[in-house]
Amino acid sequence: MAHLTRSGRQRLKAALGVFMLIVVLVYCWHWFWQPVAKINPTHWANKAILYRSANPVQSLWLHRRHAAKLNLTQAYELKTEDKTLAVRFTAISYPTFYPTAIRVDFELTNTADKEFILRQQKALLQQRH
C-alpha cells in the first residue's frame, strides 16, 4: 500500500467513520422495526399481566409500532433459536392498561408444537411467503 499523506489519512479516517456510522444506523433501524414477540409474558413495561383464565390463550405481545404490519388473514411464523413454527392469528387487541403493547392471540398450525411453544419466551415474528 502506498504511503498516505497526512490529509489522505484524515480523509480515510473520516470516510471510515462515516461508513461505521452508516453500518450502526442500518443495524439499529433493522433492530427497531424487527418484530420480536414475547410469548405469554407475565409482565409488560413493569406491569403485571393478569390473564382472565388459569389456562391463558396462547398470545404474543408486541410493541405497538408493529401493529400496522399485522393482518389476521395472513400466515405468519415464529422463529426461535431452535425451530420455526407456523401460526395463525385469531385476534389482535390493544390492551388499555398497556399503552405501548398489542396482544395477538394465535393458534399453532401444528398442534404437536404446543409443549415447545410453552417453554419459549421470545420469538421473531415473520410473515410466511
A tleap script that builds the chain and sets N, CA, C and O, in Angstrom:
source leaprc.protein.ff14SB
mol = sequence {
  NMET ALA HIE LEU THR ARG SER GLY ARG GLN
  ARG LEU LYS ALA ALA LEU GLY VAL PHE MET
  LEU ILE VAL VAL LEU VAL TYR CYS TRP HIE
  TRP PHE TRP GLN PRO VAL ALA LYS ILE ASN
  PRO THR HIE TRP ALA ASN LYS ALA ILE LEU
  TYR ARG SER ALA ASN PRO VAL GLN SER LEU
  TRP LEU HIE ARG ARG HIE ALA ALA LYS LEU
  ASN LEU THR GLN ALA TYR GLU LEU LYS THR
  GLU ASP LYS THR LEU ALA VAL ARG PHE THR
  ALA ILE SER TYR PRO THR PHE TYR PRO THR
  ALA ILE ARG VAL ASP PHE GLU LEU THR ASN
  THR ALA ASP LYS GLU PHE ILE LEU ARG GLN
  GLN LYS ALA LEU LEU GLN GLN ARG CHIE
}
set mol.1.N position { 0.849 -1.173 0.000 }
set mol.1.CA position { 0.000 0.000 0.000 }
set mol.1.C position { 0.893 1.234 0.000 }
set mol.1.O position { 1.893 1.293 0.715 }
set mol.2.N position { 0.531 2.182 -0.783 }
set mol.2.CA position { 1.334 3.398 -0.909 }
set mol.2.C position { 1.257 4.214 0.373 }
set mol.2.O position { 0.287 4.135 1.127 }
set mol.3.N position { 2.297 4.992 0.599 }
set mol.3.CA position { 2.351 5.852 1.777 }
set mol.3.C position { 1.345 6.987 1.627 }
set mol.3.O position { 1.327 7.673 0.605 }
set mol.4.N position { 0.508 7.186 2.642 }
set mol.4.CA position { -0.516 8.231 2.588 }
set mol.4.C position { 0.012 9.508 3.218 }
set mol.4.O position { 0.764 9.478 4.193 }
set mol.5.N position { -0.387 10.602 2.654 }
set mol.5.CA position { -0.045 11.891 3.250 }
set mol.5.C position { -0.953 12.120 4.450 }
set mol.5.O position { -1.899 11.370 4.691 }
set mol.6.N position { -0.646 13.159 5.185 }
set mol.6.CA position { -1.432 13.458 6.377 }
set mol.6.C position { -2.891 13.747 6.011 }
set mol.6.O position { -3.797 13.258 6.685 }
set mol.7.N position { -3.130 14.517 4.977 }
set mol.7.CA position { -4.510 14.828 4.580 }
set mol.7.C position { -5.213 13.579 4.036 }
set mol.7.O position { -6.422 13.425 4.204 }
set mol.8.N position { -4.458 12.692 3.386 }
set mol.8.CA position { -5.032 11.437 2.896 }
set mol.8.C position { -5.473 10.541 4.040 }
set mol.8.O position { -6.525 9.906 3.972 }
set mol.9.N position { -4.656 10.493 5.102 }
set mol.9.CA position { -5.027 9.694 6.282 }
set mol.9.C position { -6.271 10.270 6.954 }
set mol.9.O position { -7.145 9.528 7.403 }
set mol.10.N position { -6.341 11.594 7.018 }
set mol.10.CA position { -7.508 12.233 7.633 }
set mol.10.C position { -8.779 11.937 6.834 }
set mol.10.O position { -9.836 11.671 7.407 }
set mol.11.N position { -8.661 11.987 5.504 }
set mol.11.CA position { -9.816 11.666 4.658 }
set mol.11.C position { -10.226 10.205 4.819 }
set mol.11.O position { -11.413 9.884 4.861 }
set mol.12.N position { -9.231 9.325 4.910 }
set mol.12.CA position { -9.518 7.900 5.099 }
set mol.12.C position { -10.212 7.665 6.437 }
set mol.12.O position { -11.180 6.908 6.507 }
set mol.13.N position { -9.724 8.310 7.503 }
set mol.13.CA position { -10.357 8.181 8.820 }
set mol.13.C position { -11.790 8.714 8.790 }
set mol.13.O position { -12.695 8.110 9.366 }
set mol.14.N position { -11.990 9.846 8.116 }
set mol.14.CA position { -13.335 10.417 8.025 }
set mol.14.C position { -14.265 9.485 7.250 }
set mol.14.O position { -15.413 9.279 7.643 }
set mol.15.N position { -13.766 8.924 6.149 }
set mol.15.CA position { -14.588 8.001 5.354 }
set mol.15.C position { -14.926 6.748 6.151 }
set mol.15.O position { -16.060 6.272 6.098 }
set mol.16.N position { -13.958 6.206 6.890 }
set mol.16.CA position { -14.225 5.026 7.727 }
set mol.16.C position { -15.216 5.359 8.841 }
set mol.16.O position { -16.076 4.543 9.172 }
set mol.17.N position { -15.097 6.549 9.414 }
set mol.17.CA position { -16.039 6.977 10.448 }
set mol.17.C position { -17.455 7.075 9.913 }
set mol.17.O position { -18.401 6.632 10.565 }
set mol.18.N position { -17.607 7.656 8.727 }
set mol.18.CA position { -18.931 7.766 8.103 }
set mol.18.C position { -19.475 6.378 7.779 }
set mol.18.O position { -20.658 6.112 7.989 }
set mol.19.N position { -18.625 5.498 7.271 }
set mol.19.CA position { -19.043 4.133 6.955 }
set mol.19.C position { -19.522 3.406 8.212 }
set mol.19.O position { -20.564 2.750 8.191 }
set mol.20.N position { -18.771 3.519 9.297 }
set mol.20.CA position { -19.172 2.860 10.550 }
set mol.20.C position { -20.491 3.433 11.074 }
set mol.20.O position { -21.330 2.693 11.589 }
set mol.21.N position { -20.672 4.734 10.945 }
set mol.21.CA position { -21.921 5.357 11.375 }
set mol.21.C position { -23.098 4.816 10.568 }
set mol.21.O position { -24.160 4.539 11.125 }
set mol.22.N position { -22.914 4.668 9.270 }
set mol.22.CA position { -23.974 4.125 8.413 }
set mol.22.C position { -24.292 2.687 8.802 }
set mol.22.O position { -25.463 2.311 8.864 }
set mol.23.N position { -23.269 1.878 9.066 }
set mol.23.CA position { -23.484 0.485 9.474 }
set mol.23.C position { -24.268 0.432 10.781 }
set mol.23.O position { -25.205 -0.356 10.905 }
set mol.24.N position { -23.902 1.250 11.746 }
set mol.24.CA position { -24.599 1.270 13.036 }
set mol.24.C position { -26.052 1.720 12.857 }
set mol.24.O position { -26.955 1.128 13.449 }
set mol.25.N position { -26.287 2.752 12.053 }
set mol.25.CA position { -27.656 3.225 11.830 }
set mol.25.C position { -28.520 2.178 11.136 }
set mol.25.O position { -29.684 2.002 11.496 }
set mol.26.N position { -27.968 1.485 10.150 }
set mol.26.CA position { -28.724 0.429 9.461 }
set mol.26.C position { -29.053 -0.698 10.433 }
set mol.26.O position { -30.175 -1.204 10.432 }
set mol.27.N position { -28.092 -1.096 11.260 }
set mol.27.CA position { -28.329 -2.160 12.239 }
set mol.27.C position { -29.414 -1.737 13.234 }
set mol.27.O position { -30.319 -2.518 13.530 }
set mol.28.N position { -29.330 -0.520 13.745 }
set mol.28.CA position { -30.324 -0.050 14.717 }
set mol.28.C position { -31.703 0.065 14.085 }
set mol.28.O position { -32.703 -0.279 14.716 }
set mol.29.N position { -31.770 0.543 12.853 }
set mol.29.CA position { -33.049 0.656 12.147 }
set mol.29.C position { -33.674 -0.722 11.981 }
set mol.29.O position { -34.869 -0.896 12.225 }
set mol.30.N position { -32.883 -1.694 11.572 }
set mol.30.CA position { -33.378 -3.061 11.389 }
set mol.30.C position { -33.858 -3.631 12.723 }
set mol.30.O position { -34.918 -4.254 12.781 }
set mol.31.N position { -33.094 -3.424 13.787 }
set mol.31.CA position { -33.466 -3.932 15.107 }
set mol.31.C position { -34.768 -3.279 15.576 }
set mol.31.O position { -35.627 -3.963 16.134 }
set mol.32.N position { -34.931 -1.970 15.360 }
set mol.32.CA position { -36.106 -1.242 15.832 }
set mol.32.C position { -37.382 -1.740 15.167 }
set mol.32.O position { -38.421 -1.827 15.821 }
set mol.33.N position { -37.322 -2.068 13.885 }
set mol.33.CA position { -38.513 -2.475 13.154 }
set mol.33.C position { -38.707 -3.977 13.089 }
set mol.33.O position { -39.706 -4.441 12.540 }
set mol.34.N position { -37.785 -4.744 13.632 }
set mol.34.CA position { -37.918 -6.199 13.612 }
set mol.34.C position { -38.872 -6.624 14.729 }
set mol.34.O position { -38.585 -6.372 15.900 }
set mol.35.N position { -39.997 -7.260 14.400 }
set mol.35.CA position { -40.979 -7.597 15.432 }
set mol.35.C position { -40.575 -8.818 16.263 }
set mol.35.O position { -40.760 -9.960 15.843 }
set mol.36.N position { -40.028 -8.556 17.433 }
set mol.36.CA position { -39.709 -9.626 18.373 }
set mol.36.C position { -40.867 -9.705 19.356 }
set mol.36.O position { -41.178 -8.734 20.045 }
set mol.37.N position { -41.496 -10.861 19.413 }
set mol.37.CA position { -42.694 -11.043 20.232 }
set mol.37.C position { -42.348 -11.735 21.541 }
set mol.37.O position { -41.495 -12.621 21.584 }
set mol.38.N position { -43.020 -11.319 22.604 }
set mol.38.CA position { -42.945 -12.038 23.874 }
set mol.38.C position { -44.109 -13.021 23.883 }
set mol.38.O position { -45.240 -12.658 23.563 }
set mol.39.N position { -43.828 -14.258 24.247 }
set mol.39.CA position { -44.849 -15.305 24.221 }
set mol.39.C position { -45.392 -15.515 25.630 }
set mol.39.O position { -44.649 -15.854 26.551 }
set mol.40.N position { -46.704 -15.306 25.783 }
set mol.40.CA position { -47.387 -15.444 27.082 }
set mol.40.C position { -46.601 -14.790 28.219 }
set mol.40.O position { -46.294 -15.458 29.207 }
set mol.41.N position { -46.270 -13.505 28.105 }
set mol.41.CA position { -45.465 -12.879 29.159 }
set mol.41.C position { -46.270 -12.671 30.433 }
set mol.41.O position { -47.501 -12.689 30.415 }
set mol.42.N position { -45.569 -12.476 31.524 }
set mol.42.CA position { -46.220 -12.175 32.798 }
set mol.42.C position { -46.134 -10.692 33.128 }
set mol.42.O position { -46.856 -10.211 34.002 }
set mol.43.N position { -45.253 -9.955 32.437 }
set mol.43.CA position { -45.102 -8.516 32.655 }
set mol.43.C position { -44.906 -7.794 31.327 }
set mol.43.O position { -44.347 -8.348 30.381 }
set mol.44.N position { -45.372 -6.557 31.272 }
set mol.44.CA position { -45.090 -5.674 30.134 }
set mol.44.C position { -44.847 -4.289 30.711 }
set mol.44.O position { -45.698 -3.752 31.419 }
set mol.45.N position { -43.696 -3.712 30.415 }
set mol.45.CA position { -43.327 -2.373 30.904 }
set mol.45.C position { -43.503 -2.287 32.421 }
set mol.45.O position { -44.087 -1.333 32.935 }
set mol.46.N position { -42.994 -3.291 33.124 }
set mol.46.CA position { -43.013 -3.369 34.590 }
set mol.46.C position { -44.410 -3.433 35.202 }
set mol.46.O position { -44.573 -3.145 36.388 }
set mol.47.N position { -45.414 -3.803 34.416 }
set mol.47.CA position { -46.766 -4.019 34.943 }
set mol.47.C position { -47.106 -5.492 34.776 }
set mol.47.O position { -46.832 -6.090 33.735 }
set mol.48.N position { -47.701 -6.067 35.805 }
set mol.48.CA position { -48.088 -7.477 35.734 }
set mol.48.C position { -49.260 -7.652 34.775 }
set mol.48.O position { -50.155 -6.810 34.699 }
set mol.49.N position { -49.233 -8.759 34.050 }
set mol.49.CA position { -50.320 -9.096 33.133 }
set mol.49.C position { -51.164 -10.175 33.799 }
set mol.49.O position { -50.654 -11.229 34.181 }
set mol.50.N position { -52.441 -9.907 33.932 }
set mol.50.CA position { -53.352 -10.880 34.527 }
set mol.50.C position { -54.239 -11.440 33.428 }
set mol.50.O position { -54.993 -10.702 32.792 }
set mol.51.N position { -54.148 -12.729 33.207 }
set mol.51.CA position { -54.998 -13.385 32.213 }
set mol.51.C position { -56.306 -13.769 32.884 }
set mol.51.O position { -56.319 -14.084 34.074 }
set mol.52.N position { -57.406 -13.748 32.141 }
set mol.52.CA position { -58.728 -13.995 32.725 }
set mol.52.C position { -58.912 -15.423 33.201 }
set mol.52.O position { -59.609 -15.660 34.187 }
set mol.53.N position { -58.301 -16.375 32.521 }
set mol.53.CA position { -58.470 -17.769 32.940 }
set mol.53.C position { -57.137 -18.309 33.443 }
set mol.53.O position { -56.080 -17.738 33.175 }
set mol.54.N position { -57.203 -19.397 34.161 }
set mol.54.CA position { -55.979 -20.019 34.668 }
set mol.54.C position { -55.155 -20.604 33.528 }
set mol.54.O position { -53.934 -20.723 33.631 }
set mol.55.N position { -55.825 -20.964 32.451 }
set mol.55.CA position { -55.148 -21.517 31.284 }
set mol.55.C position { -55.231 -20.485 30.152 }
set mol.55.O position { -56.171 -20.518 29.358 }
set mol.56.N position { -54.250 -19.562 30.070 }
set mol.56.CA position { -54.380 -18.467 29.105 }
set mol.56.C position { -54.298 -18.943 27.662 }
set mol.56.O position { -53.664 -19.950 27.347 }
set mol.57.N position { -54.956 -18.191 26.807 }
set mol.57.CA position { -54.858 -18.425 25.371 }
set mol.57.C position { -53.414 -18.152 24.977 }
set mol.57.O position { -52.750 -17.311 25.583 }
set mol.58.N position { -52.934 -18.852 23.974 }
set mol.58.CA position { -51.583 -18.562 23.517 }
set mol.58.C position { -51.579 -17.167 22.924 }
set mol.58.O position { -52.327 -16.877 21.991 }
set mol.59.N position { -50.740 -16.310 23.465 }
set mol.59.CA position { -50.724 -14.933 22.988 }
set mol.59.C position { -49.303 -14.423 22.835 }
set mol.59.O position { -48.385 -14.820 23.552 }
set mol.60.N position { -49.161 -13.529 21.872 }
set mol.60.CA position { -47.913 -12.818 21.638 }
set mol.60.C position { -48.135 -11.382 22.065 }
set mol.60.O position { -49.219 -10.831 21.878 }
set mol.61.N position { -47.128 -10.787 22.629 }
set mol.61.CA position { -47.188 -9.373 22.945 }
set mol.61.C position { -46.071 -8.690 22.164 }
set mol.61.O position { -44.910 -9.094 22.225 }
set mol.62.N position { -46.444 -7.654 21.435 }
set mol.62.CA position { -45.507 -6.904 20.600 }
set mol.62.C position { -45.583 -5.426 20.946 }
set mol.62.O position { -46.549 -4.964 21.553 }
set mol.63.N position { -44.561 -4.700 20.555 }
set mol.63.CA position { -44.617 -3.253 20.706 }
set mol.63.C position { -45.628 -2.704 19.704 }
set mol.63.O position { -45.752 -3.228 18.597 }
set mol.64.N position { -46.332 -1.677 20.077 }
set mol.64.CA position { -47.421 -1.148 19.259 }
set mol.64.C position { -46.965 -0.639 17.889 }
set mol.64.O position { -47.784 -0.530 16.976 }
set mol.65.N position { -45.694 -0.330 17.728 }
set mol.65.CA position { -45.209 0.159 16.428 }
set mol.65.C position { -45.325 -0.902 15.335 }
set mol.65.O position { -45.248 -0.580 14.150 }
set mol.66.N position { -45.510 -2.163 15.727 }
set mol.66.CA position { -45.632 -3.246 14.754 }
set mol.66.C position { -47.083 -3.524 14.351 }
set mol.66.O position { -47.330 -4.394 13.516 }
set mol.67.N position { -48.029 -2.811 14.921 }
set mol.67.CA position { -49.450 -3.102 14.694 }
set mol.67.C position { -49.863 -2.947 13.237 }
set mol.67.O position { -50.673 -3.731 12.742 }
set mol.68.N position { -49.331 -1.969 12.551 }
set mol.68.CA position { -49.744 -1.723 11.165 }
set mol.68.C position { -49.344 -2.855 10.229 }
set mol.68.O position { -49.934 -3.007 9.159 }
set mol.69.N position { -48.362 -3.644 10.611 }
set mol.69.CA position { -47.881 -4.729 9.749 }
set mol.69.C position { -48.686 -6.017 9.903 }
set mol.69.O position { -48.547 -6.930 9.090 }
set mol.70.N position { -49.519 -6.101 10.928 }
set mol.70.CA position { -50.218 -7.351 11.221 }
set mol.70.C position { -51.562 -7.429 10.515 }
set mol.70.O position { -52.257 -6.426 10.353 }
set mol.71.N position { -51.916 -8.645 10.095 }
set mol.71.CA position { -53.168 -8.875 9.386 }
set mol.71.C position { -53.671 -10.266 9.771 }
set mol.71.O position { -52.926 -11.242 9.681 }
set mol.72.N position { -54.917 -10.358 10.196 }
set mol.72.CA position { -55.463 -11.652 10.623 }
set mol.72.C position { -55.540 -12.672 9.494 }
set mol.72.O position { -55.517 -13.875 9.753 }
set mol.73.N position { -55.629 -12.222 8.260 }
set mol.73.CA position { -55.787 -13.158 7.142 }
set mol.73.C position { -54.460 -13.703 6.623 }
set mol.73.O position { -54.461 -14.648 5.834 }
set mol.74.N position { -53.351 -13.147 7.035 }
set mol.74.CA position { -52.038 -13.597 6.562 }
set mol.74.C position { -51.514 -14.748 7.415 }
set mol.74.O position { -51.912 -14.918 8.568 }
set mol.75.N position { -50.625 -15.522 6.834 }
set mol.75.CA position { -49.955 -16.606 7.566 }
set mol.75.C position { -48.625 -16.075 8.097 }
set mol.75.O position { -47.901 -15.374 7.390 }
set mol.76.N position { -48.316 -16.410 9.328 }
set mol.76.CA position { -47.083 -15.954 9.965 }
set mol.76.C position { -46.319 -17.146 10.509 }
set mol.76.O position { -46.844 -18.255 10.607 }
set mol.77.N position { -45.062 -16.891 10.861 }
set mol.77.CA position { -44.260 -17.915 11.521 }
set mol.77.C position { -43.464 -17.271 12.640 }
set mol.77.O position { -43.040 -16.118 12.555 }
set mol.78.N position { -43.278 -18.051 13.687 }
set mol.78.CA position { -42.463 -17.638 14.819 }
set mol.78.C position { -41.122 -18.341 14.700 }
set mol.78.O position { -41.060 -19.566 14.594 }
set mol.79.N position { -40.057 -17.566 14.717 }
set mol.79.CA position { -38.721 -18.149 14.624 }
set mol.79.C position { -38.044 -18.038 15.979 }
set mol.79.O position { -37.839 -16.943 16.503 }
set mol.80.N position { -37.703 -19.185 16.532 }
set mol.80.CA position { -36.923 -19.224 17.757 }
set mol.80.C position { -35.525 -19.693 17.374 }
set mol.80.O position { -35.235 -19.913 16.198 }
set mol.81.N position { -34.670 -19.843 18.363 }
set mol.81.CA position { -33.316 -20.315 18.067 }
set mol.81.C position { -33.327 -21.750 17.549 }
set mol.81.O position { -32.463 -22.137 16.763 }
set mol.82.N position { -34.303 -22.533 17.988 }
set mol.82.CA position { -34.333 -23.955 17.648 }
set mol.82.C position { -35.234 -24.304 16.472 }
set mol.82.O position { -34.922 -25.212 15.703 }
set mol.83.N position { -36.347 -23.595 16.325 }
set mol.83.CA position { -37.393 -24.016 15.397 }
set mol.83.C position { -38.093 -22.839 14.750 }
set mol.83.O position { -38.030 -21.707 15.230 }
set mol.84.N position { -38.762 -23.136 13.645 }
set mol.84.CA position { -39.676 -22.188 13.013 }
set mol.84.C position { -41.068 -22.801 13.062 }
set mol.84.O position { -41.287 -23.906 12.565 }
set mol.85.N position { -42.010 -22.075 13.666 }
set mol.85.CA position { -43.362 -22.591 13.871 }
set mol.85.C position { -44.377 -21.764 13.089 }
set mol.85.O position { -44.366 -20.535 13.156 }
set mol.86.N position { -45.241 -22.432 12.359 }
set mol.86.CA position { -46.311 -21.750 11.629 }
set mol.86.C position { -47.455 -21.448 12.593 }
set mol.86.O position { -47.861 -22.305 13.377 }
set mol.87.N position { -47.972 -20.211 12.525 }
set mol.87.CA position { -49.071 -19.803 13.402 }
set mol.87.C position { -50.146 -19.097 12.586 }
set mol.87.O position { -49.900 -18.586 11.493 }
set mol.88.N position { -51.354 -19.088 13.160 }
set mol.88.CA position { -52.475 -18.365 12.573 }
set mol.88.C position { -53.042 -17.467 13.660 }
set mol.88.O position { -53.350 -17.928 14.759 }
set mol.89.N position { -53.179 -16.178 13.351 }
set mol.89.CA position { -53.707 -15.236 14.331 }
set mol.89.C position { -55.215 -15.397 14.456 }
set mol.89.O position { -55.915 -15.587 13.461 }
set mol.90.N position { -55.707 -15.318 15.687 }
set mol.90.CA position { -57.148 -15.392 15.920 }
set mol.90.C position { -57.721 -14.051 16.372 }
set mol.90.O position { -58.900 -13.779 16.145 }
set mol.91.N position { -56.905 -13.210 17.008 }
set mol.91.CA position { -57.381 -11.902 17.469 }
set mol.91.C position { -56.199 -10.964 17.685 }
set mol.91.O position { -55.114 -11.384 18.086 }
set mol.92.N position { -56.435 -9.695 17.411 }
set mol.92.CA position { -55.454 -8.648 17.698 }
set mol.92.C position { -56.157 -7.636 18.587 }
set mol.92.O position { -57.225 -7.136 18.232 }
set mol.93.N position { -55.568 -7.327 19.743 }
set mol.93.CA position { -56.206 -6.379 20.654 }
set mol.93.C position { -55.187 -5.369 21.171 }
set mol.93.O position { -53.977 -5.595 21.139 }
set mol.94.N position { -55.717 -4.257 21.645 }
set mol.94.CA position { -54.908 -3.167 22.173 }
set mol.94.C position { -55.267 -2.987 23.646 }
set mol.94.O position { -56.198 -2.245 23.959 }
set mol.95.N position { -54.555 -3.646 24.554 }
set mol.95.CA position { -54.902 -3.570 25.976 }
set mol.95.C position { -54.803 -2.137 26.512 }
set mol.95.O position { -53.810 -1.449 26.275 }
set mol.96.N position { -55.818 -1.702 27.221 }
set mol.96.CA position { -55.875 -0.338 27.735 }
set mol.96.C position { -54.805 -0.062 28.779 }
set mol.96.O position { -54.242 1.032 28.814 }
set mol.97.N position { -54.522 -1.027 29.618 }
set mol.97.CA position { -53.561 -0.820 30.697 }
set mol.97.C position { -52.112 -0.839 30.215 }
set mol.97.O position { -51.204 -0.504 30.975 }
set mol.98.N position { -51.891 -1.220 28.978 }
set mol.98.CA position { -50.539 -1.322 28.424 }
set mol.98.C position { -50.494 -0.522 27.118 }
set mol.98.O position { -50.599 -1.108 26.040 }
set mol.99.N position { -50.340 0.806 27.193 }
set mol.99.CA position { -50.460 1.649 26.003 }
set mol.99.C position { -49.380 1.422 24.945 }
set mol.99.O position { -49.552 1.851 23.804 }
set mol.100.N position { -48.286 0.770 25.283 }
set mol.100.CA position { -47.234 0.535 24.287 }
set mol.100.C position { -47.313 -0.855 23.679 }
set mol.100.O position { -46.465 -1.219 22.864 }
set mol.101.N position { -48.324 -1.645 24.063 }
set mol.101.CA position { -48.361 -3.050 23.640 }
set mol.101.C position { -49.575 -3.365 22.779 }
set mol.101.O position { -50.603 -2.692 22.837 }
set mol.102.N position { -49.416 -4.414 21.979 }
set mol.102.CA position { -50.558 -5.049 21.334 }
set mol.102.C position { -50.496 -6.529 21.691 }
set mol.102.O position { -49.419 -7.107 21.841 }
set mol.103.N position { -51.657 -7.115 21.820 }
set mol.103.CA position { -51.742 -8.536 22.142 }
set mol.103.C position { -52.315 -9.251 20.928 }
set mol.103.O position { -53.329 -8.837 20.366 }
set mol.104.N position { -51.650 -10.326 20.534 }
set mol.104.CA position { -52.086 -11.108 19.383 }
set mol.104.C position { -52.300 -12.542 19.851 }
set mol.104.O position { -51.347 -13.229 20.218 }
set mol.105.N position { -53.552 -12.991 19.837 }
set mol.105.CA position { -53.842 -14.388 20.169 }
set mol.105.C position { -53.621 -15.222 18.918 }
set mol.105.O position { -53.940 -14.792 17.809 }
set mol.106.N position { -53.075 -16.415 19.100 }
set mol.106.CA position { -52.731 -17.235 17.941 }
set mol.106.C position { -52.994 -18.706 18.198 }
set mol.106.O position { -53.135 -19.143 19.340 }
set mol.107.N position { -53.055 -19.452 17.118 }
set mol.107.CA position { -53.136 -20.915 17.165 }
set mol.107.C position { -51.957 -21.461 16.380 }
set mol.107.O position { -51.556 -20.894 15.363 }
set mol.108.N position { -51.414 -22.551 16.855 }
set mol.108.CA position { -50.342 -23.220 16.120 }
set mol.108.C position { -50.937 -24.029 14.982 }
set mol.108.O position { -51.976 -24.667 15.151 }
set mol.109.N position { -50.292 -24.010 13.834 }
set mol.109.CA position { -50.740 -24.822 12.713 }
set mol.109.C position { -50.516 -26.294 13.016 }
set mol.109.O position { -51.346 -27.139 12.682 }
set mol.110.N position { -49.395 -26.595 13.648 }
set mol.110.CA position { -49.082 -27.962 14.049 }
set mol.110.C position { -49.244 -28.053 15.564 }
set mol.110.O position { -48.419 -27.515 16.303 }
set mol.111.N position { -50.283 -28.720 16.035 }
set mol.111.CA position { -50.560 -28.780 17.473 }
set mol.111.C position { -49.517 -29.567 18.253 }
set mol.111.O position { -49.472 -29.477 19.479 }
set mol.112.N position { -48.687 -30.330 17.572 }
set mol.112.CA position { -47.629 -31.075 18.262 }
set mol.112.C position { -46.567 -30.143 18.843 }
set mol.112.O position { -45.783 -30.562 19.694 }
set mol.113.N position { -46.531 -28.893 18.401 }
set mol.113.CA position { -45.539 -27.931 18.882 }
set mol.113.C position { -45.991 -27.181 20.129 }
set mol.113.O position { -45.295 -26.274 20.584 }
set mol.114.N position { -47.149 -27.542 20.691 }
set mol.114.CA position { -47.689 -26.808 21.839 }
set mol.114.C position { -46.744 -26.826 23.039 }
set mol.114.O position { -46.520 -25.787 23.659 }
set mol.115.N position { -46.195 -27.972 23.370 }
set mol.115.CA position { -45.272 -28.057 24.507 }
set mol.115.C position { -44.026 -27.210 24.263 }
set mol.115.O position { -43.511 -26.574 25.182 }
set mol.116.N position { -43.547 -27.205 23.028 }
set mol.116.CA position { -42.350 -26.429 22.698 }
set mol.116.C position { -42.606 -24.935 22.867 }
set mol.116.O position { -41.783 -24.227 23.447 }
set mol.117.N position { -43.736 -24.453 22.367 }
set mol.117.CA position { -44.017 -23.018 22.414 }
set mol.117.C position { -44.246 -22.544 23.844 }
set mol.117.O position { -43.948 -21.392 24.160 }
set mol.118.N position { -44.763 -23.395 24.705 }
set mol.118.CA position { -44.984 -23.010 26.098 }
set mol.118.C position { -43.673 -22.784 26.846 }
set mol.118.O position { -43.651 -22.079 27.855 }
set mol.119.N position { -42.593 -23.368 26.368 }
set mol.119.CA position { -41.282 -23.190 27.005 }
set mol.119.C position { -40.533 -21.968 26.473 }
set mol.119.O position { -39.489 -21.603 27.015 }
set mol.120.N position { -41.045 -21.340 25.431 }
set mol.120.CA position { -40.363 -20.199 24.817 }
set mol.120.C position { -40.813 -18.893 25.466 }
set mol.120.O position { -41.940 -18.780 25.949 }
set mol.121.N position { -39.922 -17.916 25.469 }
set mol.121.CA position { -40.266 -16.600 25.997 }
set mol.121.C position { -40.318 -15.534 24.911 }
set mol.121.O position { -41.139 -14.618 24.971 }
set mol.122.N position { -39.439 -15.656 23.917 }
set mol.122.CA position { -39.391 -14.672 22.831 }
set mol.122.C position { -39.238 -15.382 21.503 }
set mol.122.O position { -38.685 -16.478 21.422 }
set mol.123.N position { -39.738 -14.735 20.462 }
set mol.123.CA position { -39.590 -15.274 19.109 }
set mol.123.C position { -39.674 -14.125 18.112 }
set mol.123.O position { -40.307 -13.101 18.370 }
set mol.124.N position { -39.034 -14.313 16.993 }
set mol.124.CA position { -39.098 -13.344 15.905 }
set mol.124.C position { -40.328 -13.664 15.066 }
set mol.124.O position { -40.530 -14.813 14.672 }
set mol.125.N position { -41.141 -12.665 14.793 }
set mol.125.CA position { -42.369 -12.855 14.026 }
set mol.125.C position { -42.126 -12.434 12.586 }
set mol.125.O position { -41.675 -11.319 12.324 }
set mol.126.N position { -42.428 -13.337 11.648 }
set mol.126.CA position { -42.263 -13.034 10.228 }
set mol.126.C position { -43.468 -13.532 9.451 }
set mol.126.O position { -44.089 -14.537 9.797 }
set mol.127.N position { -43.779 -12.801 8.394 }
set mol.127.CA position { -44.871 -13.220 7.517 }
set mol.127.C position { -44.381 -14.349 6.622 }
set mol.127.O position { -43.278 -14.289 6.078 }
set mol.128.N position { -45.218 -15.392 6.473 }
set mol.128.CA position { -44.845 -16.515 5.598 }
set mol.128.C position { -45.119 -16.149 4.159 }
set mol.128.O position { -46.087 -15.455 3.846 }
set mol.129.N position { -44.257 -16.624 3.295 }
set mol.129.CA position { -44.416 -16.337 1.857 }
set mol.129.C position { -44.903 -17.549 1.126 }
set mol.129.O position { -45.095 -17.501 -0.089 }
savepdb mol mol.pdb
quit
